[in-house]
Amino acid sequence: MRWERGEFRFRGGNDFERLDRLCAELLRGFYRWLQEASGGGLSPEEASPLAHGADRYLRDFLVDILEAGPADADGDTARQYVGSWYIINTLSPTHAEVELILRSLWLLYRYLEVEGIVDEGTCASAQEDLADAAFFRERLEAFWNLTPEGISAWRSVADFRRKKRPEPSTGSPVH
């Protein structure tokens, strides 16, 4: 299926339900794509945790927290999610979980590009950030070792709270 990029932009107001529904549909396509040769030819058992990792990013972080859609995301969004929001909002984040999410989002951005939802530059930027495993390992280690005095400095790196919200789209397709 070929998507219209404009459908995946946040339109403001009460657009959460529509975007959530579209993202669920997109995730089903992502899951199927992962099992195709172009997506890696993974088994359903391998594809399922990757699709699940992308689900929380798309629906919980992008749509709910940032009030954005996949087409609104820029190259830094995935870095902010894994390097900050995920760590803060997960009870006991582990290196194995972070590594799985990095792989999941790296593949998701490739899928979003294939489907025409993000452009090549956004995909490349996100994938470059996601490939920096040492950064995310250090972020998690630093989080585990936080002291009250260090919270502000830790939060200032990859801080999703200061992300500029996208302007609501009129819904017209963008290609």
C-alpha positions in Angstrom: 0.0 0.0 0.0 1.2 3.5 -0.8 0.4 6.2 1.7 -0.1 9.9 1.3 2.4 11.8 3.4 -0.3 14.4 4.3 -2.4 11.8 6.0 0.4 11.2 8.6 0.6 14.8 9.7 -1.0 16.1 12.9 -4.0 18.3 12.1 -4.4 19.8 15.5 -7.3 19.7 17.9 -8.7 16.2 18.4 -6.7 14.5 15.7 -5.4 11.9 18.1 -7.9 9.2 17.2 -7.4 9.5 13.5 -3.7 9.4 13.7 -3.7 6.6 16.2 -5.8 4.5 13.9 -3.6 5.3 10.9 -0.5 4.5 12.9 -2.0 1.1 13.9 -2.6 0.4 10.2 0.9 1.6 9.4 2.3 -0.7 12.0 0.5 -3.7 10.5 2.1 -2.8 7.2 5.5 -2.5 8.9 5.1 -5.9 10.5 4.3 -7.5 7.1 7.1 -5.6 5.4 9.6 -6.9 7.9 8.7 -10.4 6.8 9.2 -9.6 3.1 12.6 -9.8 1.4 12.8 -6.0 1.1 12.3 -5.6 4.9 14.7 -8.3 5.9 12.7 -11.5 5.4 12.2 -11.9 9.1 10.1 -14.6 10.7 6.9 -13.5 12.5 8.7 -14.2 15.8 11.5 -11.8 14.8 9.2 -9.2 13.3 6.8 -9.0 16.2 9.1 -7.4 18.8 10.4 -4.9 16.2 6.8 -3.8 15.3 6.0 -3.5 19.0 9.0 -1.3 19.6 7.8 1.0 16.8 4.3 1.0 18.2 5.2 2.7 21.4 7.4 5.3 19.5 4.6 6.1 17.0 1.5 6.1 19.1 2.7 6.9 22.6 5.5 9.3 21.8 4.9 11.0 18.5 1.1 11.2 18.5 0.3 11.4 22.2 3.3 13.3 23.7 4.6 15.4 20.8 1.2 15.8 19.1 2.8 14.9 15.8 2.5 12.3 13.1 5.2 10.3 11.5 5.3 12.8 8.6 6.0 15.6 11.1 9.0 13.9 12.6 12.4 15.1 11.9 15.7 13.3 12.1 16.2 14.1 15.8 12.9 12.7 17.0 14.0 9.1 17.3 17.1 10.2 19.2 15.0 12.1 21.7 12.7 9.2 22.1 15.3 6.5 22.8 17.8 8.8 24.5 15.4 10.5 26.8 11.6 9.8 26.8 11.9 6.0 26.6 14.5 5.8 29.4 12.5 8.1 31.7 9.1 6.4 31.0 10.2 2.8 31.3 10.2 1.2 34.8 13.6 -0.6 34.4 15.1 0.1 30.9 17.8 -2.3 29.9 20.5 -2.2 27.3 18.9 -5.1 25.4 15.6 -3.2 25.2 17.3 -0.1 24.0 19.2 -2.1 21.3 16.0 -3.7 20.1 14.3 -0.3 19.9 17.2 1.2 18.0 17.0 -1.6 15.4 13.2 -1.3 15.3 13.3 2.4 14.6 16.1 2.2 12.2 14.0 -0.2 10.1 10.8 1.8 10.7 12.4 4.9 9.2 13.4 2.8 6.2 9.8 1.7 5.9 8.5 5.2 6.3 10.8 6.3 3.5 9.8 3.4 1.2 6.1 4.3 1.9 6.7 8.0 1.1 5.9 9.2 4.6 9.3 10.7 5.3 11.9 11.9 2.8 15.3 10.4 2.2 17.0 13.1 4.3 14.8 12.5 7.3 15.4 8.8 7.0 19.1 9.1 6.7 19.4 11.5 9.6 17.3 9.3 11.9 19.2 6.2 10.9 22.5 7.9 11.5 21.5 8.9 15.0 20.1 5.5 15.7 23.3 3.8 14.6 25.2 5.6 17.4 24.8 2.7 20.0 27.5 4.1 22.2 25.5 7.3 22.8 22.4 5.4 23.9 24.5 3.0 26.1 26.0 6.1 27.8 22.6 7.8 28.2 21.2 4.7 30.0 24.3 4.3 32.2 24.2 8.0 33.1 20.5 7.7 33.9 21.1 4.8 36.3 23.8 6.9 38.0 21.8 10.1 38.3 22.0 12.2 41.4 19.6 15.0 42.1 22.2 17.6 41.1 22.7 15.9 37.7 19.1 15.7 36.6 19.0 19.0 34.7 22.3 18.3 32.8 21.1 14.8 31.9 17.7 16.1 30.7 19.3 18.8 28.6 20.7 16.2 26.2 18.1 14.9 23.7 15.4 16.8 25.5 12.0 16.0 23.9 10.3 18.6 26.1 11.8 21.5 24.2 10.9 20.1 20.8 9.0 22.6 18.7 5.6 21.3 17.9 4.7 21.0 14.2 2.1 23.4 12.9 -1.2 21.6 12.4 -1.7 20.5 8.8 -4.7 21.2 6.7 -4.7 17.6 5.7 -3.9 18.2 2.1 -1.5 15.6 0.7 2.2 16.7 0.5 4.4 15.0 -2.1 
